[in-house]
Amino acid sequence: MGIKEWLIPQDKHFFSMLENQSLNVLDGSKLFLEMLNNYENIEQKQQQIKDVEHQGDDFVHEIFEELNKTFITPIDHEDISGLASAFDDVLDYIDGTAARFVLYEIKKPEENMIKIAEVILKQATELNLAICGLRNIKNPQEIEKRCIEVNRLENVADDIYKKSVAALFKQKDAIEIMKLKEIYERLEFATDKCEDAANVISDIVVKNS
């Protein structure tokens, strides 16, 4: 056993908890895109997303409880908490957006809403692959490549968001504009939080490789 392995705790349960949380975000992203692509029985589909979000809350509470009990962790406390919080925020925005489709009685999602949902799913996929590489960090370049891709995807979503909101203000129904603008904002916030998670992962790689 090398000096680094001797000094750093070998208990990997924090990685397992973060991997579970990441996979849960991926599940929520898939359900949300499925809801928009097959826009029927949306109340039931929204409830499925809500259930995933509740599971995410359980995961993040478990992580913070464990952090409060553990003095030395395999990666920095602040990185674990930052990553857990970012993942939690992604799911919160996905769930909140899905709920608004129901509450605002949106008849049909706009094409660009579906495009941003596709971006979120791609980001969640890259994040899940990146987080699974943290356990041993044998290939830091591969993890960093996935983090860069998450950031690139956020820029793609930001462009779609700006064009979509600009197009909204060409409509005449002010209430409808407000509803759709809020949905676009929350979708864009979800992509921002994915980028936040990627930035934390990137920092972890720099500190531990």
Secondary structure as UniProt FT lines:
FT   HELIX           3..7
FT   HELIX           13..37
FT   HELIX           42..69
FT   HELIX           77..103
FT   TURN            104..105
FT   HELIX           111..132
FT   TURN            133..136
FT   HELIX           140..168
FT   TURN            169..170
FT   HELIX           174..208
//
